[in-house]
Amino acid sequence: MNKKVPLRQCVGCREMKDKRELIRVVHAPDGTISLDFKGKMNGRGAYVCKCKDCLEKAIKNKGLERAFKEAIPTSVYDSLLKESESFEQ
């Protein structure tokens, strides 16, 4: 019997992909926004592909802002850019 593969939608390219192929950004109950690499943190999550192009689309179309209904600190975008560069190498 095959297990279901959990799919999530990227806020950049809007494609459904395997949850493990995406980076999870979490809006915690205390109001902080951070990256969640294990997928276990409490709070509302939004997902972005690991490629730089999708991240740039998410920044341009304000995908994370829409997902969390608030402004995203530039430090979160900086850490996402750093992570996407490390995956492309």
C-alpha positions as CSV (number, residue, x, y, z in Angstrom):
1,M,0.0,0.0,0.0
2,N,1.5,3.3,-1.1
3,K,1.6,6.2,1.3
4,K,0.3,9.6,0.2
5,V,3.0,12.2,-0.5
6,P,2.2,15.5,1.2
7,L,2.0,18.3,-1.3
8,R,2.3,22.0,-0.6
9,Q,1.9,25.0,-2.9
10,C,4.9,27.3,-3.4
11,V,4.0,31.0,-2.8
12,G,6.4,32.0,-5.7
13,C,5.6,29.8,-8.6
14,R,2.2,28.6,-7.2
15,E,3.0,24.9,-8.2
16,M,2.1,22.0,-6.0
17,K,5.3,20.1,-5.0
18,D,6.5,17.5,-2.5
19,K,6.7,19.0,1.0
20,R,10.3,18.0,1.3
21,E,11.3,19.9,-1.8
22,L,10.2,23.2,-0.2
23,I,11.4,25.6,2.5
24,R,8.8,26.3,5.2
25,V,8.5,29.8,6.6
26,V,6.6,29.9,9.9
27,H,4.6,32.7,11.5
28,A,4.8,31.6,15.2
29,P,2.0,32.4,17.7
30,D,4.3,34.9,19.4
31,G,4.5,36.9,16.2
32,T,8.0,36.0,15.0
33,I,8.6,34.8,11.5
34,S,11.4,32.3,10.9
35,L,12.5,29.4,8.7
36,D,11.6,25.9,9.7
37,F,13.8,23.2,8.2
38,K,12.3,20.3,10.1
39,G,8.7,21.2,9.5
40,K,7.7,20.8,13.1
41,M,7.5,24.4,14.5
42,N,4.2,25.6,15.8
43,G,2.4,28.3,13.8
44,R,1.1,29.0,10.3
45,G,3.4,27.9,7.5
46,A,4.0,29.0,4.0
47,Y,6.2,27.2,1.5
48,V,8.8,28.5,-1.0
49,C,10.8,26.4,-3.5
50,K,14.5,26.1,-2.9
51,C,15.4,27.8,-6.2
52,K,16.3,31.5,-6.4
53,D,13.8,32.2,-9.2
54,C,10.8,31.2,-7.1
55,L,12.0,33.2,-4.2
56,E,12.3,36.3,-6.3
57,K,8.8,35.7,-7.6
58,A,7.5,35.4,-4.0
59,I,9.2,38.7,-3.1
60,K,7.9,40.4,-6.2
61,N,4.3,39.2,-5.9
62,K,4.3,39.5,-2.0
63,G,3.3,35.9,-1.6
64,L,4.5,35.6,2.0
65,E,2.8,38.9,2.9
66,R,-0.5,37.5,1.6
67,A,0.0,34.2,3.3
68,F,0.6,35.7,6.7
69,K,-1.4,38.9,6.3
70,E,1.5,41.1,7.6
71,A,4.8,42.6,6.5
72,I,7.8,40.3,6.3
73,P,11.1,41.5,7.8
74,T,14.0,41.8,5.4
75,S,16.0,39.5,7.6
76,V,13.7,36.6,6.6
77,Y,14.2,37.3,2.9
78,D,18.0,37.6,3.5
79,S,18.1,34.2,5.1
80,L,15.9,32.7,2.4
81,L,18.2,34.1,-0.3
82,K,21.2,32.6,1.5
83,E,19.6,29.2,1.7
84,S,18.6,29.2,-1.9
85,E,22.2,30.0,-3.0
86,S,23.5,27.1,-0.9
87,F,21.0,24.7,-2.6
88,E,22.0,25.8,-6.1
89,Q,25.7,25.1,-5.6
